Amino acid sequence: MPSRDADFIRHPSKRCPWPGIEDAAYARYHDEEWGVPHADSRRLFEKLVLEGFQAGLSWLTILKKRDAFRRAFHDFDAERIARYGAKDIERLMNDAGIVRNRLKIEATIDNARAFLALSEHTSLATFLWSQMENGPIVNRHARMADVPPMTKDSKRISKALMKEGFRFVGPTTFYAFMQSVGMVNDHLVSCPRHKPCAKLQRDFKCP
């Protein structure tokens, strides 16, 4: 995981001005994770699920519950989640550490099954990154108001995921996923993480 840029220590106000960025955990997520490309299918699956749970909530809310989500969902082991039944759903509905939304819990089980079905012919990482014909997209937004809620790419890939059986992966939810896993770089150009993430994206080898 990349170390935090010393420029943040001197000038923390240069970070992307997200609501709640003053929170230490949120700042660390921005500085170390958001916009960093990777090809770990299990962690991509985790992020896809958590973005679905985030719908209608703030990402900070989900971030603070992430460890609880990992415990509740067996560290996002798709094979185990795919076998969840009624008892597991009730267990999760009684877990105060996570977002207790039955539709999203049931969608997570369906998504684990879709993940396994997809894995019979390709990995989730390969499936997702193959949708990016020219690799990660490095944007150069100057203001938060310039960052779109969705794009043609997020609409297209969202449809592809739904065709594979995934749920809660609409174009807005999926664009947030694309931003977080480095498929696009939406750090503002004034943010010290824009340049390092752009380099990681240029150097990234799509699986």
Secondary structure, 3 states (H helix, E strand, C coil): CCCCCHHHHHCHHHCCCCCCCCCHHHHHHHHHCCCCCCCCHHHHHHHHHHHHHHCCCCHHHHHHHHHHHHHHCHHHCHHHHCCCCHHHHHHHHCCCCCCCCHHHHHHHHHHHHHHHHHHCCCCHHHHHHCCCCCCCEECCCCCHHHCCCCCHHHHHHHHHHHHCCCCCCCHHHHHHHHHHCCCEECCCCCCCCHHHHHHHHHHCCCC
